[in-house]
Amino acid sequence: MTAATDMTRMPSAMPARRTPKAGFDRVFRHASFGAALLVLVMLAGIMAAMVAGGWPALREFGPGFITSSVWDTQNEQYGAWPAIAGTLSTALIALMIGVPLSLGIAVYLTQLAPPWFRKPVSTAIELLAAVPSIIYGMWGLFVFVPLFAAYVQVPLSNLVEGMPVVGTILYARSPSGLGIFTAGIILAFMIIPFIASITRDMLEQIPSVLRESAYGIGATTWEVVRHVLVPQAGASIIGAIMLGLGRALGETMAVTFVVGNANRLSASILDPGSTIASRIANEFNEALGLQLNALIALGCILFFVTFVVLVIARLLVARVKRY
């Protein structure tokens, strides 16, 4: 039998490929759109509920609610500025401590660490990210705070007492270990795993040919990191930092344990203070009437601050990508 005869016996055409029905495709499209729309609906619902709950306090005190430092539950006078300042201060301290450490960890794990040491450290970082915040708070209160008071606050206060500017910022009137700076340190420990993990993953995804080319023309490790790795992963690093900032701004339990929960403004970062989240956590369970409205208004302010941080992050990422 010839090949031509075999060819004539073959089917003239392959069976048509079965395609999904158009109805299933429409259902999938609408379900995907509904899932995306649900996020916007939930966000709008949260914003509406927060504004409605805090509006009586905002209407009663006006702009003075943000600028006032008085929080008197007996006389129904409420001001948010100490909590706002404490929130921004602790988050800024956390970033100043956590970002350099996180970037150093990521660079070491991707560029310098031997293989036998890289895996245990990476696993430890991921485990730290999974630790509940209340554990950080308990460790900070019972372990870190006494050590910080004995070996940092007391000697430092004795050293800087009477100095013009440093003596104001770094002098602790009651060196108990609790304070804004302590809360910032605990927050730094909490955000380091997030920033370090994301930065490490982004650096590992950079093509190795770029690093090898830089080393080939005589660049040092620092020059490779500074001029090759950081520009390539700049947008992702900014996103990781903003993710850590978001957690630092909204952290509640860990900060409540170690910030001191004092409703006052102090020029010293070693004195006790409060944050928006810690104020809400301490008083929300027993709040009624205008006090409850004031606490919800604090939540609105925190929501707005977080939204501003997100917008800034988007602008920075867009600018880095443009260059």
C-alpha positions in Angstrom: 0.0 0.0 0.0 1.5 3.3 -1.0 1.8 6.4 1.0 -0.7 8.2 -1.3 -3.3 5.6 -0.5 -2.7 6.1 3.3 -3.2 9.8 2.8 -6.5 9.3 1.1 -7.8 7.3 3.9 -7.0 10.0 6.6 -9.8 12.3 7.6 -10.1 15.3 5.4 -10.0 17.7 8.4 -9.3 17.5 12.1 -12.3 17.8 14.5 -12.9 21.4 15.4 -11.5 22.5 18.8 -14.2 22.8 21.4 -14.4 26.3 22.7 -16.1 27.4 25.9 -19.6 28.7 25.6 -20.0 32.4 25.4 -22.3 32.3 28.5 -19.5 30.9 30.7 -17.2 33.7 29.4 -19.7 36.4 30.3 -20.2 34.9 33.8 -16.5 34.8 34.4 -16.1 38.4 33.2 -19.0 39.6 35.5 -17.7 37.7 38.5 -14.2 39.2 38.1 -15.7 42.6 37.8 -17.8 42.0 40.9 -14.8 40.9 42.9 -12.9 44.1 41.9 -16.0 46.3 42.6 -16.4 44.7 46.0 -13.1 46.2 47.1 -14.2 49.7 46.2 -17.6 49.2 47.9 -16.0 48.0 51.1 -13.6 50.9 51.1 -16.4 53.4 50.5 -18.4 51.7 53.2 -15.6 52.0 55.7 -15.0 55.6 54.9 -18.7 56.5 55.2 -19.1 54.7 58.5 -16.0 56.4 60.0 -17.0 59.9 58.8 -20.6 59.4 60.1 -19.4 58.1 63.5 -16.8 60.9 63.9 -18.8 63.8 62.5 -20.4 64.9 65.8 -16.9 65.4 67.3 -15.6 67.1 64.2 -18.6 69.4 64.0 -18.4 70.2 67.8 -14.7 71.1 67.9 -14.0 72.0 64.2 -10.3 72.4 63.2 -9.5 72.7 66.9 -10.0 68.9 67.2 -6.8 68.4 65.3 -4.7 71.3 66.8 -5.8 71.0 70.4 -3.8 69.1 73.0 -6.6 68.7 75.6 -8.2 65.3 76.2 -10.6 65.8 79.1 -13.3 63.1 79.4 -14.8 64.8 82.4 -15.5 68.1 80.7 -16.1 66.7 77.2 -13.1 68.4 75.7 -11.1 66.4 73.1 -8.0 67.2 71.0 -6.1 64.9 68.8 -2.8 66.6 68.3 -0.8 64.6 71.0 -1.9 61.3 69.4 -1.2 62.5 65.9 2.2 63.7 66.8 2.9 60.4 68.6 1.8 58.4 65.7 4.0 60.3 63.2 7.0 60.3 65.6 7.0 56.6 66.3 6.6 55.8 62.6 9.4 58.1 61.6 11.7 56.6 64.3 10.8 53.1 63.1 11.7 54.0 59.5 15.0 55.7 60.5 16.0 52.5 62.3 14.3 49.8 60.2 15.0 50.9 56.6 18.8 50.8 56.8 18.8 47.5 58.7 16.4 46.0 56.2 18.3 47.1 53.2 21.5 45.8 54.8 20.0 42.5 55.5 18.6 42.2 51.9 22.0 43.1 50.3 23.9 40.7 52.5 21.6 37.8 51.8 21.7 38.3 48.1 25.3 39.4 47.5 27.6 38.4 50.4 26.1 35.6 52.5 27.4 32.1 52.0 24.8 29.5 50.9 24.9 27.6 54.2 24.1 30.8 56.1 21.6 32.4 53.7 18.7 29.9 54.2 18.6 30.0 58.0 18.6 33.8 58.1 15.9 34.0 55.4 13.8 31.6 57.3 14.2 33.5 60.5 13.2 36.8 58.8 10.0 35.1 57.5 9.3 33.7 61.0 9.6 37.2 62.5 7.1 38.5 60.0 4.6 35.9 61.3 5.0 36.8 65.0 1.8 38.4 66.4 2.1 42.0 67.4 1.1 41.4 71.0 4.1 39.1 71.4 6.3 42.1 70.4 4.5 44.2 72.9 4.9 41.8 75.8 8.6 41.2 74.9 9.1 45.0 74.7 7.4 45.6 78.1 8.9 42.8 80.1 12.4 42.5 78.5 13.4 45.5 76.4 11.9 48.3 78.6 13.8 47.5 81.8 17.1 47.1 79.9 16.5 50.3 77.9 15.8 52.3 81.1 18.8 51.0 83.0 21.4 51.1 80.2 20.2 53.8 77.9 17.7 56.3 79.4 19.4 56.9 82.8 23.0 57.2 81.5 21.9 59.3 78.5 19.8 61.6 80.6 22.7 62.2 83.0 25.0 62.9 80.1 22.8 65.4 78.2 21.2 67.2 81.1 21.5 70.9 80.8 22.6 70.9 77.1 20.8 73.4 74.9 19.1 71.3 72.3 20.2 67.7 72.8 19.4 68.0 76.5 15.8 68.7 75.5 15.3 66.0 72.9 17.1 63.2 74.7 16.4 63.9 78.4 13.9 61.6 80.2 12.1 63.2 83.1 11.0 59.8 84.3 13.4 57.2 82.9 11.0 54.2 83.1 11.9 52.8 79.7 8.5 53.7 78.3 8.2 56.4 75.7 8.0 57.4 72.1 11.5 56.3 71.2 10.9 52.9 72.8 7.7 52.4 70.7 9.7 53.4 67.6 12.3 50.8 68.3 9.7 48.1 68.7 8.0 49.2 65.5 11.3 49.0 63.7 11.7 45.3 64.8 8.2 44.7 63.4 8.7 46.3 60.0 12.2 45.0 59.3 11.0 41.5 58.2 8.5 42.9 55.7 10.9 45.4 54.1 13.8 43.0 54.2 11.9 40.1 52.6 10.4 42.1 49.8 13.7 43.8 49.0 15.6 40.5 49.1 13.1 39.0 46.6 13.4 41.9 44.3 17.2 41.9 44.3 17.2 38.2 43.6 15.1 38.8 40.5 17.6 41.2 38.9 19.4 39.4 36.0 22.8 38.2 37.1 24.3 39.4 33.9 24.0 43.0 35.1 26.0 42.2 38.3 28.6 40.2 36.4 29.0 43.0 33.8 29.6 45.5 36.6 32.1 43.3 38.3 33.8 42.6 35.0 34.6 46.3 34.5 36.1 46.5 37.9 33.2 47.7 40.1 33.3 47.0 43.8 30.5 45.4 45.7 29.4 48.7 47.0 29.4 50.2 43.5 27.4 47.3 42.2 24.8 47.7 44.9 24.7 51.5 44.6 24.7 51.9 40.8 23.1 48.6 39.6 20.9 46.9 42.1 19.3 49.8 43.8 18.3 51.6 40.6 16.9 48.4 39.2 14.8 47.6 42.3 14.1 51.2 43.3 10.4 51.1 42.7 10.0 47.8 44.6 12.1 49.1 47.5 9.9 52.2 47.8 6.9 50.0 47.8 8.3 47.8 50.6 9.2 50.9 52.7 5.7 52.3 52.3 4.3 48.9 53.3 6.3 49.0 56.5 5.3 52.6 57.1 1.6 51.6 56.8 2.1 48.9 59.4 4.0 51.3 61.7 1.2 53.9 61.5 -1.6 51.5 62.3 0.1 49.2 64.9 -1.9 49.0 68.1 -1.1 46.4 70.7 2.7 46.5 70.6 2.7 50.3 70.8 0.1 50.3 73.6 2.4 48.2 75.7 5.5 50.4 75.5 4.5 54.0 74.5 3.5 55.0 78.0 -0.1 56.2 77.0 0.5 59.7 78.4 -1.8 62.3 76.9 0.8 65.1 76.7 3.2 66.6 74.3 6.9 66.5 75.2 9.9 67.8 73.4 11.8 64.7 74.5 11.4 61.5 72.5 12.3 59.5 75.6 9.2 60.7 77.5 5.9 58.7 77.4 3.3 59.6 74.8 0.4 58.1 72.9 -0.6 57.3 69.3 -4.0 57.3 67.6 -4.1 53.5 67.7 -3.1 53.2 71.4 -5.6 55.9 72.4 -8.5 54.1 70.6 -7.4 50.7 72.1 -7.3 52.1 75.6 -10.6 54.0 75.7 -12.9 52.5 73.0 -14.3 49.8 75.3 -15.7 52.3 77.8 -16.4 55.3 75.6 -19.9 56.7 75.2 -21.4 59.8 73.6 -19.0 62.5 72.4 -16.0 60.5 73.6 -16.9 57.7 71.3 -17.4 60.1 68.5 -14.0 61.6 69.2 -12.3 58.2 69.1 -14.0 57.4 65.7 -12.8 60.8 64.5 -9.3 59.8 65.5 -9.8 56.7 63.3 -10.8 59.0 60.4 -7.6 60.9 60.8 -5.5 57.8 60.8 -7.4 56.6 57.7 -6.6 59.9 56.0 -2.9 59.7 57.0 -2.7 56.2 55.6 -4.3 57.3 52.4 -1.9 60.2 52.0 1.0 57.8 52.5 -0.4 55.6 49.8 -0.7 58.5 47.4 2.9 59.6 48.1 4.1 56.0 47.5 2.3 55.9 44.2 3.9 59.2 43.1 7.4 58.1 44.2 7.1 54.8 42.4 5.9 56.5 39.2 8.8 59.0 39.4 11.4 56.2 39.9 9.9 54.2 37.0 10.1 57.3 34.8 13.8 57.7 35.4 
